[in-house]
Amino acid sequence: MRINRSAILALSALGVFAIGLAAIILWPVRAPAPRGGRGGDDGPVPVLVAEATRHDVPLEIDSIGTVQAFNMVTIHSEVDGRLIALKFKDGQMVNAGDVLAQIDPTIYKAQFDQAVAKKKQDEANLANAQRDLERYLNLAKTEYAPQQQADTQRAVVDQIVAQIAADQAAIDNVKAYLDRTTITAPIAGRTGIRQVDEGNLVHASDPTGLVSVAQLQPISVIVTLPQQQLADITAALAKDGIAVEARDNAAKQSIMDRGTIDVIDNAIDSTTGTIKLKAKFPNDAQKLWPGQFVTVRLKTGVIKDALTIPAVAVRQGPDGSFAYVLSDDSKAIVRPITITRQTSTEAIIAEGLQPGERVITTGFNRLSDGAAVRADTETAPATPASPSPPKGKNRNKSQNGQSSTAQ
């Protein structure tokens, strides 16, 4: 029987392929080498560290405040009449007593002159009645006239005296209306946009008024805080007072003005659980404006010689707060800590750390208790910097020149 050489070659190739496929399927899968800080292929975890240090920590509370005029007055006309003059420009700074507007005084001047003339007429009648009374009294003494006539004349004099008093009251009343035809500023401040132009008829019952005047120097800022902070605020206010800074939200938190807490509201809002505070600022540069929103920083005191670490070093676990402490043999050790206060930049430690101990501030996603680490010799920044694109072994420079490691 003759065997085809081509068939033999084909069968041989098929056998080699079957053997190779079986080897791939049956070959044991090797588990990847462990990564991380326990002697894996990548070696120790690169981290940044910062020392626990003692220093004075200012107690500060940040909140959003609304600027309000220290005093705000809407100027209304107190009499009816035609507006004949406006003595101010929109947005003008005015002093208390400056003339703002003039109402046509013609009618009120005529009423005043009439009241003055009526008083003069009664005063003339009084003088005549007093002379008659004197004559009747002399005649009554010599019995040439009855005493009753003298008594009647005395009553006439008293009536005229009362009438003159009523005349004076009428004069004062009309004079008050006449004076109110000249409208003056009750406070010093800045005028707004006028609501009425010259030539219009104005009334005392008009709801809009002529213009508003806002006192800008000093000026107020209303701050709303949680009721839980009321005890600290009242204690600080009773001790040394509370300094306040108004910061611009749109200009990198630059300080616009410095002031003090002027008053705490007399009741907590039961619907929101908040309390209102009123701060007073001199506003010499007029950077604060009514209706403006600003960031308000209240300085309620200072904690002396507090032990602190960067806030980024604080971690949370099932048993509470902890930090990774760098041991002498370059290992990350989990250390439970008790925090007194914590801000966006640092945490004040009550228990768990000693001054000079180094805590890890980066690389947490690859850390575990006892993991080997490679600590950078530079101190970590107080706040985490935005890393630039990785270079080399995942190490880059932060904006302040300190090195940081991507987590």
VENSUL-V607936 format. One record per backbone hydrogen bond with DSSP energy under -1.0 kcal/mol. CO is the residue of the C=O (numbers start at 0). NH is the residue of the N-H. Records with the same first field share a line. If there is no record, write none. Layout:
BEGIN
CO = NH, NH
END
This chain:
BEGIN
3 = 7
4 = 8
5 = 9
6 = 10
7 = 11
8 = 12
9 = 13
10 = 14
11 = 15
12 = 16
13 = 17
14 = 18
15 = 19
16 = 20
17 = 21
18 = 22
19 = 23
20 = 24
21 = 25
22 = 26
33 = 40
36 = 371
39 = 42
44 = 373
46 = 375
47 = 360
48 = 379
49 = 358
51 = 355
52 = 307
54 = 305
56 = 302
58 = 299
60 = 297
62 = 295
64 = 293
65 = 221
66 = 290
67 = 219
70 = 214
72 = 212
74 = 209
80 = 201
81 = 103
82 = 198
84 = 101
88 = 91
91 = 190
93 = 188
94 = 97
97 = 184
99 = 86
100 = 182
101 = 83, 84
104 = 108
105 = 109
106 = 110
107 = 111
108 = 112
109 = 113
110 = 114
111 = 115
112 = 116
113 = 117
114 = 118
115 = 119
116 = 120
117 = 121
118 = 122
119 = 123
120 = 124
121 = 125
122 = 126
123 = 127
124 = 128
125 = 129
126 = 130
127 = 131
128 = 132
129 = 133
130 = 134
131 = 135
132 = 136
133 = 137
134 = 138
135 = 139
136 = 140
137 = 141
138 = 143, 144
146 = 150
147 = 151
148 = 152
149 = 153
150 = 154
151 = 155
152 = 156
153 = 157
154 = 158
155 = 159
156 = 160
157 = 161
158 = 162
159 = 163
160 = 164
161 = 165
162 = 166
163 = 167
164 = 168
165 = 169
166 = 170
167 = 171
168 = 172
169 = 173
170 = 174
171 = 175
172 = 176
173 = 177
174 = 178
175 = 179
177 = 180
178 = 181
180 = 102
182 = 99, 100
184 = 96
188 = 93
189 = 213
191 = 90
196 = 199
199 = 82
201 = 80
202 = 205
209 = 194
210 = 74
211 = 191
212 = 72
213 = 189
214 = 69
218 = 280
219 = 67
220 = 278
221 = 65
222 = 276
224 = 274
225 = 228
226 = 229
228 = 232
229 = 233
230 = 234
231 = 235
232 = 236
233 = 237
234 = 238
235 = 239, 240
241 = 260
242 = 298
243 = 258
244 = 296
245 = 255, 256
246 = 294
247 = 252
250 = 253
253 = 247
256 = 245
258 = 243
259 = 279
262 = 277
268 = 272
272 = 226
273 = 268
274 = 224
275 = 264
276 = 222
277 = 261, 262
278 = 220
279 = 259
280 = 218
288 = 291
291 = 66
293 = 64
294 = 246
295 = 62
296 = 244
297 = 60
300 = 58
302 = 56
305 = 54
306 = 348
307 = 52
308 = 346
309 = 312
310 = 313
314 = 321
316 = 319
319 = 316
320 = 336
321 = 314
322 = 334
323 = 359
324 = 332
326 = 329
329 = 372
330 = 326
331 = 369
332 = 324
334 = 322
337 = 349, 350
340 = 347
344 = 310
345 = 342
346 = 308
347 = 339
350 = 337
353 = 356
356 = 51
357 = 325
358 = 49
362 = 365
363 = 366
367 = 370
370 = 331
371 = 44
373 = 46
390 = 394
391 = 393
393 = 405
395 = 403
397 = 400
401 = 397
403 = 395
END
